[in-house]
Amino acid sequence: MKTGQVSHRIQTLFLSAQDVAVIVRRKGLEFCFSQLVDVMRADFLRWADFDKSARVARYSPNGVIELMPIADSKTYSFKYVNGHPLNTQLGLPTVMAFGVLADMNTGTLELISELTLTTALRTAAASALAARALARPDCRSMALIGNGAQSEFQALAFHYLLGIRELRLFDPDVEATRKLMRNLQAFDLGLTACDSVGEAVRGADIVTTITAHSGLAEVLDAEMLDAGMHINAVGGDSPGKTELDPSILRRGQVFVEYEPQTRAEGELQRQPGDFAVTELWRVLAGQAKGRVDAQQITIFDSVGFALEDYSALRLMRDLARELEVGQAIGIVPELADPKDLFGYLNLLNNEPQRAYIGPLCSQTEKEVCG
């Protein structure tokens, strides 16, 4: 090898929030939700292939910062994500995230992507995946309790994938509900703003709770439930944070993503350690029963699991390559001699080598992304 010749060019695909928005606009929300559910389901059916662990979290008085790792034999993935409910008072999102895919054989970074927008998509897709397996097939109405940043995604995932036609909405912040109704006015949905949780839940087939309440809240009361309901509990996703009256979990069968994590973070944290639950993958694989009759109440205690992010990152990577969206970045030094990292500084000439940075966006995408 000649002196100064780079032995291997390492490029990492970077997807910004704008890139992901371009992908969703070009492919369409319905397509993206459908693909996410299909990819996620296939990955859940490979449950034994994954090295799994509960997320690592660090808490402050105002919120939490988490790392969510998972890997199979080929690909390592992790997500960095925060949850700070007071951020909206500062003009910041409650949730901000990014994620990584890396090659297990070499450690090479394949993808760095935003996961704020993608997390909303994957959370709604996971809810719809569970509801397909657990809710009555004739469900047409859903109560949506909590009308913040993720509410539209939940509404449209259930509309496209489960045929929900009517939404009954409640949020103590009436402006949040008005925002949601504005954003959904172009869709074929009946929208009813309600004055209370009880009013919203009354007559609904599915109840989705996706609030930012802190503390051991009981947003949903057991007396509000009717036979045959499916409860999609999304907002209680960290220790000391819940949304459901604990007695609700004793009214029906409870399903979870990854039991060790949900027992610490979900609605299960208020139940005894031997409280019976079923992991969703077992239902999808036919190893356990889901809904057994039309009168049963089913509860999906969703806290979000790293496998769902792994699925979403892989799908976004593949769609970005198909559409030529994103940017190749040189995040790793390109070395003539992989053992000579110090030489990269090129101290004698005082001219550091420049990592290759090349756009993967087409000119059209550049114009869209700005």
GIHU-V680465 format. One record per residue. RES is the residue in three letters. SS is DSSP state (h for helix, s for strand, l for the rest). PSI is psi in whole degrees, -180 to 180 (* if undefined). OMEGA is omega in whole degrees, -180 to 180 (999 if undefined). Layout:
res=RES ss=SS psi=PSI omega=OMEGA
res=RES ss=SS psi=PSI omega=OMEGA
This chain:
res=MET ss=l psi=133 omega=-179
res=LYS ss=l psi=148 omega=178
res=THR ss=l psi=132 omega=178
res=GLY ss=l psi=-8 omega=179
res=GLN ss=l psi=132 omega=-179
res=VAL ss=l psi=128 omega=-175
res=SER ss=l psi=-34 omega=-177
res=HIS ss=l psi=127 omega=179
res=ARG ss=l psi=120 omega=-177
res=ILE ss=l psi=116 omega=179
res=GLN ss=l psi=138 omega=178
res=THR ss=s psi=130 omega=177
res=LEU ss=s psi=127 omega=177
res=PHE ss=s psi=128 omega=176
res=LEU ss=s psi=118 omega=176
res=SER ss=l psi=174 omega=175
res=ALA ss=h psi=-37 omega=177
res=GLN ss=h psi=-40 omega=179
res=ASP ss=h psi=-45 omega=-180
res=VAL ss=h psi=-39 omega=177
res=ALA ss=h psi=-40 omega=177
res=VAL ss=h psi=-45 omega=179
res=ILE ss=h psi=-47 omega=-178
res=VAL ss=h psi=-41 omega=180
res=ARG ss=h psi=-40 omega=-176
res=ARG ss=h psi=-36 omega=-179
res=LYS ss=h psi=-28 omega=-178
res=GLY ss=l psi=145 omega=-178
res=LEU ss=h psi=-43 omega=-178
res=GLU ss=h psi=-44 omega=178
res=PHE ss=h psi=-47 omega=-177
res=CYS ss=h psi=-44 omega=177
res=PHE ss=h psi=-44 omega=-179
res=SER ss=h psi=-43 omega=179
res=GLN ss=h psi=-41 omega=178
res=LEU ss=h psi=-45 omega=180
res=VAL ss=h psi=-42 omega=-180
res=ASP ss=h psi=-46 omega=-180
res=VAL ss=h psi=-42 omega=-179
res=MET ss=h psi=-44 omega=179
res=ARG ss=h psi=-45 omega=179
res=ALA ss=h psi=-38 omega=179
res=ASP ss=h psi=-38 omega=176
res=PHE ss=h psi=-34 omega=180
res=LEU ss=l psi=-11 omega=174
res=ARG ss=l psi=27 omega=-172
res=TRP ss=h psi=-44 omega=-176
res=ALA ss=h psi=-16 omega=-179
res=ASP ss=h psi=-13 omega=-170
res=PHE ss=l psi=141 omega=169
res=ASP ss=s psi=109 omega=-169
res=LYS ss=l psi=150 omega=173
res=SER ss=l psi=156 omega=174
res=ALA ss=l psi=155 omega=-179
res=ARG ss=l psi=157 omega=177
res=VAL ss=s psi=125 omega=-173
res=ALA ss=s psi=145 omega=173
res=ARG ss=s psi=129 omega=-171
res=TYR ss=s psi=148 omega=173
res=SER ss=s psi=172 omega=180
res=PRO ss=l psi=-27 omega=-176
res=ASN ss=l psi=-7 omega=-178
res=GLY ss=s psi=-155 omega=-174
res=VAL ss=s psi=148 omega=170
res=ILE ss=s psi=133 omega=-172
res=GLU ss=s psi=150 omega=168
res=LEU ss=s psi=134 omega=-175
res=MET ss=s psi=96 omega=-178
res=PRO ss=s psi=154 omega=172
res=ILE ss=s psi=155 omega=-180
res=ALA ss=s psi=148 omega=163
res=ASP ss=l psi=-166 omega=-175
res=SER ss=l psi=-18 omega=-176
res=LYS ss=l psi=-36 omega=-169
res=THR ss=s psi=134 omega=173
res=TYR ss=s psi=139 omega=-179
res=SER ss=s psi=146 omega=168
res=PHE ss=s psi=157 omega=174
res=LYS ss=s psi=136 omega=167
res=TYR ss=s psi=130 omega=180
res=VAL ss=s psi=146 omega=176
res=ASN ss=s psi=168 omega=170
res=GLY ss=s psi=104 omega=-178
res=HIS ss=l psi=91 omega=-174
res=PRO ss=h psi=-26 omega=-178
res=LEU ss=h psi=-3 omega=-177
res=ASN ss=h psi=-32 omega=-177
res=THR ss=h psi=-27 omega=177
res=GLN ss=h psi=-18 omega=179
res=LEU ss=h psi=4 omega=-177
res=GLY ss=l psi=19 omega=-179
res=LEU ss=l psi=152 omega=175
res=PRO ss=l psi=149 omega=175
res=THR ss=l psi=-40 omega=-178
res=VAL ss=l psi=131 omega=174
res=MET ss=l psi=138 omega=-173
res=ALA ss=s psi=157 omega=167
res=PHE ss=s psi=163 omega=-178
res=GLY ss=s psi=167 omega=-174
res=VAL ss=s psi=141 omega=164
res=LEU ss=s psi=136 omega=180
res=ALA ss=s psi=151 omega=179
res=ASP ss=s psi=121 omega=-179
res=MET ss=l psi=-29 omega=-176
res=ASN ss=l psi=-31 omega=-176
res=THR ss=l psi=-16 omega=-174
res=GLY ss=l psi=4 omega=-179
res=THR ss=l psi=133 omega=177
res=LEU ss=s psi=119 omega=180
res=GLU ss=s psi=-35 omega=-174
res=LEU ss=s psi=136 omega=164
res=ILE ss=s psi=124 omega=-173
res=SER ss=s psi=149 omega=166
res=GLU ss=s psi=150 omega=174
res=LEU ss=l psi=14 omega=176
res=THR ss=h psi=-56 omega=177
res=LEU ss=h psi=-43 omega=-178
res=THR ss=h psi=-34 omega=177
res=THR ss=h psi=-42 omega=178
res=ALA ss=h psi=-41 omega=178
res=LEU ss=h psi=-47 omega=-176
res=ARG ss=h psi=-34 omega=178
res=THR ss=h psi=-44 omega=178
res=ALA ss=h psi=-40 omega=179
res=ALA ss=h psi=-40 omega=177
res=ALA ss=h psi=-40 omega=177
res=SER ss=h psi=-44 omega=-179
res=ALA ss=h psi=-39 omega=177
res=LEU ss=h psi=-46 omega=179
res=ALA ss=h psi=-42 omega=-178
res=ALA ss=h psi=-35 omega=176
res=ARG ss=h psi=-35 omega=-178
res=ALA ss=h psi=-22 omega=-168
res=LEU ss=h psi=-31 omega=-177
res=ALA ss=l psi=160 omega=174
res=ARG ss=l psi=140 omega=-178
res=PRO ss=l psi=-16 omega=-179
res=ASP ss=l psi=13 omega=-180
res=CYS ss=l psi=132 omega=179
res=ARG ss=l psi=-10 omega=-180
res=SER ss=s psi=144 omega=180
res=MET ss=s psi=134 omega=169
res=ALA ss=s psi=133 omega=-179
res=LEU ss=s psi=103 omega=-177
res=ILE ss=s psi=110 omega=-171
res=GLY ss=l psi=109 omega=-172
res=ASN ss=l psi=37 omega=-178
res=GLY ss=l psi=-148 omega=-167
res=ALA ss=l psi=-29 omega=-177
res=GLN ss=l psi=-2 omega=-171
res=SER ss=h psi=-42 omega=180
res=GLU ss=h psi=-37 omega=-180
res=PHE ss=h psi=-44 omega=177
res=GLN ss=h psi=-46 omega=-178
res=ALA ss=h psi=-46 omega=-174
res=LEU ss=h psi=-32 omega=175
res=ALA ss=h psi=-43 omega=179
res=PHE ss=h psi=-32 omega=177
res=HIS ss=h psi=-51 omega=-176
res=TYR ss=h psi=-40 omega=-168
res=LEU ss=h psi=-19 omega=180
res=LEU ss=h psi=-1 omega=177
res=GLY ss=l psi=23 omega=177
res=ILE ss=l psi=130 omega=-177
res=ARG ss=l psi=-22 omega=-177
res=GLU ss=s psi=133 omega=177
res=LEU ss=s psi=130 omega=176
res=ARG ss=s psi=118 omega=-164
res=LEU ss=s psi=138 omega=171
res=PHE ss=s psi=137 omega=170
res=ASP ss=l psi=136 omega=178
res=PRO ss=l psi=-23 omega=174
res=ASP ss=l psi=101 omega=-176
res=VAL ss=h psi=-27 omega=178
res=GLU ss=h psi=-32 omega=177
res=ALA ss=h psi=-42 omega=178
res=THR ss=h psi=-41 omega=178
res=ARG ss=h psi=-40 omega=177
res=LYS ss=h psi=-47 omega=180
res=LEU ss=h psi=-43 omega=-179
res=MET ss=h psi=-36 omega=176
res=ARG ss=h psi=-45 omega=-176
res=ASN ss=h psi=-25 omega=-176
res=LEU ss=h psi=4 omega=-174
res=GLN ss=l psi=-23 omega=-178
res=ALA ss=l psi=-5 omega=-177
res=PHE ss=l psi=158 omega=-177
res=ASP ss=l psi=70 omega=-177
res=LEU ss=l psi=139 omega=170
res=GLY ss=s psi=125 omega=-175
res=LEU ss=s psi=125 omega=179
res=THR ss=s psi=117 omega=175
res=ALA ss=s psi=127 omega=-176
res=CYS ss=l psi=158 omega=-176
res=ASP ss=l psi=-7 omega=-179
res=SER ss=l psi=164 omega=176
res=VAL ss=h psi=-45 omega=-179
res=GLY ss=h psi=-42 omega=179
res=GLU ss=h psi=-40 omega=-179
res=ALA ss=h psi=-40 omega=-176
res=VAL ss=h psi=-28 omega=-174
res=ARG ss=l psi=117 omega=177
res=GLY ss=l psi=-2 omega=-179
res=ALA ss=l psi=146 omega=176
res=ASP ss=l psi=-38 omega=180
res=ILE ss=s psi=141 omega=176
res=VAL ss=s psi=119 omega=176
res=THR ss=s psi=123 omega=175
res=THR ss=s psi=123 omega=-177
res=ILE ss=l psi=61 omega=-175
res=THR ss=l psi=167 omega=177
res=ALA ss=l psi=20 omega=180
res=HIS ss=l psi=139 omega=173
res=SER ss=l psi=157 omega=-179
res=GLY ss=l psi=178 omega=-179
res=LEU ss=s psi=74 omega=-178
res=ALA ss=s psi=158 omega=174
res=GLU ss=s psi=72 omega=-178
res=VAL ss=s psi=-38 omega=-178
res=LEU ss=s psi=128 omega=-178
res=ASP ss=l psi=144 omega=-178
res=ALA ss=h psi=-31 omega=-178
res=GLU ss=h psi=-16 omega=-180
res=MET ss=h psi=-15 omega=-171
res=LEU ss=l psi=146 omega=172
res=ASP ss=l psi=156 omega=177
res=ALA ss=l psi=141 omega=176
res=GLY ss=l psi=-5 omega=-180
res=MET ss=l psi=152 omega=168
res=HIS ss=s psi=127 omega=-180
res=ILE ss=s psi=125 omega=179
res=ASN ss=s psi=92 omega=-174
res=ALA ss=s psi=109 omega=-172
res=VAL ss=l psi=-34 omega=-168
res=GLY ss=l psi=-25 omega=179
res=GLY ss=l psi=93 omega=-168
res=ASP ss=l psi=24 omega=176
res=SER ss=s psi=158 omega=-180
res=PRO ss=l psi=135 omega=180
res=GLY ss=l psi=11 omega=-177
res=LYS ss=s psi=116 omega=180
res=THR ss=s psi=170 omega=178
res=GLU ss=s psi=-19 omega=-170
res=LEU ss=s psi=143 omega=165
res=ASP ss=l psi=125 omega=-176
res=PRO ss=h psi=-29 omega=-178
res=SER ss=h psi=-18 omega=177
res=ILE ss=h psi=-39 omega=-177
res=LEU ss=h psi=-20 omega=178
res=ARG ss=h psi=-2 omega=179
res=ARG ss=l psi=-16 omega=-176
res=GLY ss=l psi=-170 omega=179
res=GLN ss=s psi=136 omega=-176
res=VAL ss=s psi=133 omega=-180
res=PHE ss=s psi=143 omega=-175
res=VAL ss=s psi=168 omega=176
res=GLU ss=l psi=-63 omega=-176
res=TYR ss=l psi=107 omega=-168
res=GLU ss=h psi=-46 omega=-178
res=PRO ss=h psi=-36 omega=179
res=GLN ss=h psi=-42 omega=-176
res=THR ss=h psi=-34 omega=179
res=ARG ss=h psi=-30 omega=-179
res=ALA ss=h psi=-27 omega=-169
res=GLU ss=h psi=-26 omega=-172
res=GLY ss=l psi=-162 omega=177
res=GLU ss=h psi=-22 omega=180
res=LEU ss=h psi=-20 omega=-176
res=GLN ss=h psi=-15 omega=178
res=ARG ss=h psi=12 omega=178
res=GLN ss=l psi=159 omega=177
res=PRO ss=l psi=158 omega=-175
res=GLY ss=l psi=-21 omega=-180
res=ASP ss=l psi=13 omega=178
res=PHE ss=l psi=129 omega=-172
res=ALA ss=l psi=129 omega=175
res=VAL ss=l psi=166 omega=178
res=THR ss=s psi=128 omega=176
res=GLU ss=s psi=138 omega=-174
res=LEU ss=h psi=-39 omega=-177
res=TRP ss=h psi=-32 omega=-179
res=ARG ss=h psi=-35 omega=176
res=VAL ss=h psi=-45 omega=-180
res=LEU ss=h psi=-34 omega=-178
res=ALA ss=l psi=-2 omega=-179
res=GLY ss=l psi=15 omega=180
res=GLN ss=l psi=-13 omega=179
res=ALA ss=l psi=155 omega=180
res=LYS ss=l psi=146 omega=171
res=GLY ss=l psi=-121 omega=175
res=ARG ss=l psi=135 omega=-179
res=VAL ss=l psi=-22 omega=177
res=ASP ss=l psi=171 omega=-174
res=ALA ss=l psi=-17 omega=-178
res=GLN ss=l psi=-13 omega=-176
res=GLN ss=l psi=143 omega=170
res=ILE ss=l psi=127 omega=178
res=THR ss=s psi=142 omega=-178
res=ILE ss=s psi=123 omega=173
res=PHE ss=s psi=106 omega=-180
res=ASP ss=s psi=87 omega=-171
res=SER ss=l psi=125 omega=176
res=VAL ss=l psi=-6 omega=-175
res=GLY ss=l psi=129 omega=-177
res=PHE ss=l psi=150 omega=-173
res=ALA ss=h psi=-29 omega=179
res=LEU ss=h psi=-35 omega=180
res=GLU ss=h psi=-37 omega=176
res=ASP ss=h psi=-40 omega=175
res=TYR ss=h psi=-47 omega=180
res=SER ss=h psi=-46 omega=-177
res=ALA ss=h psi=-41 omega=180
res=LEU ss=h psi=-42 omega=179
res=ARG ss=h psi=-40 omega=179
res=LEU ss=h psi=-46 omega=-180
res=MET ss=h psi=-38 omega=176
res=ARG ss=h psi=-47 omega=-177
res=ASP ss=h psi=-40 omega=179
res=LEU ss=h psi=-36 omega=178
res=ALA ss=h psi=-42 omega=178
res=ARG ss=h psi=-42 omega=180
res=GLU ss=h psi=-43 omega=-175
res=LEU ss=h psi=-4 omega=-177
res=GLU ss=l psi=50 omega=178
res=VAL ss=l psi=143 omega=177
res=GLY ss=l psi=-172 omega=-176
res=GLN ss=s psi=139 omega=174
res=ALA ss=s psi=124 omega=-178
res=ILE ss=s psi=149 omega=179
res=GLY ss=l psi=82 omega=-176
res=ILE ss=l psi=-16 omega=179
res=VAL ss=l psi=134 omega=179
res=PRO ss=l psi=140 omega=175
res=GLU ss=l psi=117 omega=-171
res=LEU ss=l psi=136 omega=172
res=ALA ss=l psi=-38 omega=176
res=ASP ss=l psi=112 omega=-176
res=PRO ss=l psi=-12 omega=177
res=LYS ss=l psi=-8 omega=-174
res=ASP ss=l psi=70 omega=179
res=LEU ss=l psi=-38 omega=-179
res=PHE ss=h psi=-35 omega=-179
res=GLY ss=h psi=-19 omega=179
res=TYR ss=h psi=-28 omega=-180
res=LEU ss=h psi=-23 omega=178
res=ASN ss=l psi=52 omega=-172
res=LEU ss=l psi=-34 omega=-176
res=LEU ss=l psi=-41 omega=-179
res=ASN ss=l psi=-8 omega=-180
res=ASN ss=l psi=32 omega=178
res=GLU ss=l psi=92 omega=-180
res=PRO ss=l psi=141 omega=174
res=GLN ss=l psi=148 omega=-179
res=ARG ss=l psi=125 omega=177
res=ALA ss=l psi=144 omega=-179
res=TYR ss=l psi=129 omega=174
res=ILE ss=l psi=116 omega=-177
res=GLY ss=s psi=134 omega=-179
res=PRO ss=s psi=142 omega=171
res=LEU ss=l psi=-11 omega=-180
res=CYS ss=l psi=144 omega=168
res=SER ss=l psi=169 omega=179
res=GLN ss=h psi=-37 omega=178
res=THR ss=h psi=-44 omega=-179
res=GLU ss=h psi=-34 omega=177
res=LYS ss=h psi=-41 omega=-179
res=GLU ss=h psi=-39 omega=179
res=VAL ss=h psi=-44 omega=-177
res=CYS ss=h psi=-23 omega=-175
res=GLY ss=l psi=* omega=999
